[in-house]
Amino acid sequence: MTAHTIVNPAALHDPAPFGYSHTVSVPASGELVFIAGQYASDAEGAAVDGNFATQVSVAFDKLGTALEAVGLGYRDVARLGTYVVDHDLDKLAALGKEVHRIWGDSPPAQTLSGVASLALPGMLFEVDAVAVRAPSAP
């Protein structure tokens, strides 16, 4: 069971094809879990594979691993922050495809930031997240 509610007002465009939702409400009783930026890295933390679409897929896999480590899953994510080096429409399409693969037509809220570079050489994409742990039953 997710601890948040997604609402996409009819008066605004349908954001799902772009990989995000307009609003996500979180009950005050839920616990927020912040996931640091994940990227396509090897065991030592160096960026791997220069292909953007591959980096997006690997970064989201690593996000899933981080979520699982704290007992959560993708459906618990309320907000994404995505960072794209040299953003363009082809990269937006690759990102949208991956978000749709994971969340279908109910993705979390998301802000995409186009950036000149990221923390390490070779990094083309990074994703961070805020997830919500549902309150425990009394």
C-alpha positions in Angstrom: 0.0 0.0 0.0 1.4 3.4 -0.9 1.4 6.1 1.6 0.8 8.9 -0.8 -1.9 10.1 -3.3 -1.3 11.2 -6.9 -3.6 13.9 -8.4 -3.3 15.2 -12.0 -5.8 18.0 -12.3 -7.9 18.0 -15.5 -7.2 21.7 -16.0 -3.5 20.8 -16.5 -1.9 18.8 -19.3 -1.5 15.0 -18.8 2.0 14.7 -17.4 2.3 10.9 -17.4 3.7 10.7 -21.0 6.5 13.0 -19.8 7.3 10.8 -16.8 5.8 12.7 -13.8 2.7 13.7 -12.0 1.6 17.2 -11.1 0.8 16.6 -7.4 1.6 14.0 -4.7 0.1 14.3 -1.3 1.7 12.6 1.7 -0.1 12.1 5.0 1.6 13.7 8.0 1.7 10.2 9.7 4.0 8.8 6.9 7.8 8.6 7.3 9.8 10.4 4.6 12.8 8.6 3.4 15.4 10.5 1.3 17.4 8.6 -1.3 20.7 10.2 -2.4 21.5 10.6 -6.0 22.0 7.3 -7.8 24.0 6.9 -11.0 25.5 4.2 -13.2 28.6 3.2 -11.2 30.9 0.3 -10.7 31.7 -1.2 -7.3 34.2 1.6 -6.6 31.8 4.4 -7.5 33.2 5.3 -10.9 30.8 6.1 -13.6 30.3 3.4 -16.2 29.1 3.1 -19.8 28.8 6.3 -21.8 25.4 5.5 -23.3 22.7 7.7 -21.8 19.8 5.3 -21.9 21.9 2.6 -20.2 23.0 5.0 -17.5 19.3 5.9 -16.9 18.4 2.2 -16.6 21.3 1.4 -14.3 20.6 4.5 -12.1 17.0 3.5 -11.6 18.1 -0.1 -10.8 20.4 1.3 -8.1 17.5 3.5 -6.8 15.5 0.3 -6.5 18.3 -1.3 -4.6 18.5 1.6 -2.2 14.7 1.5 -1.7 14.8 -2.2 -1.0 17.5 -1.7 1.6 15.1 0.3 3.7 12.1 -2.0 3.1 10.5 0.2 0.4 9.8 -0.1 -3.4 9.3 2.1 -6.4 5.6 2.6 -5.6 6.6 4.3 -2.3 8.4 7.1 -4.2 6.6 10.4 -4.0 9.2 12.6 -5.7 12.1 12.3 -8.1 14.9 14.7 -8.9 16.6 13.9 -12.2 19.7 15.5 -13.5 20.6 15.2 -17.2 23.9 16.4 -18.7 23.3 18.3 -21.9 19.6 17.7 -21.8 17.7 17.4 -25.1 14.4 15.8 -26.3 16.0 12.4 -27.1 17.3 12.2 -23.5 13.8 13.2 -22.3 12.3 10.4 -24.3 14.8 7.8 -22.9 14.1 9.0 -19.3 10.3 9.0 -20.0 10.5 5.4 -21.3 12.3 4.2 -18.1 9.9 6.1 -15.8 7.0 4.6 -17.6 8.5 1.1 -17.4 8.7 1.4 -13.6 5.6 3.5 -12.7 3.3 3.2 -15.8 0.7 5.9 -15.9 1.2 6.9 -12.2 4.7 8.2 -11.9 5.8 10.3 -8.9 6.2 14.1 -9.0 9.5 14.9 -10.8 11.7 17.8 -11.6 14.2 17.4 -14.3 17.3 19.7 -14.2 19.5 20.0 -17.3 23.1 20.5 -16.1 26.5 21.1 -17.7 28.1 18.3 -15.7 27.7 16.0 -12.7 30.0 15.0 -9.8 32.2 12.5 -11.7 33.6 12.3 -15.2 31.4 10.2 -17.5 28.2 10.7 -15.4 25.4 11.6 -17.8 22.4 11.0 -15.5 21.6 11.0 -11.8 18.3 10.5 -9.9 17.4 11.1 -6.2 14.1 10.4 -4.6 11.8 11.0 -1.6 9.9 8.0 -0.6 7.1 7.5 2.0 6.9 4.7 4.5 3.2 4.1 5.4 2.5 4.3 9.1 2.5 1.1 11.0 -0.9 -0.3 12.0 -1.5 0.2 15.8 
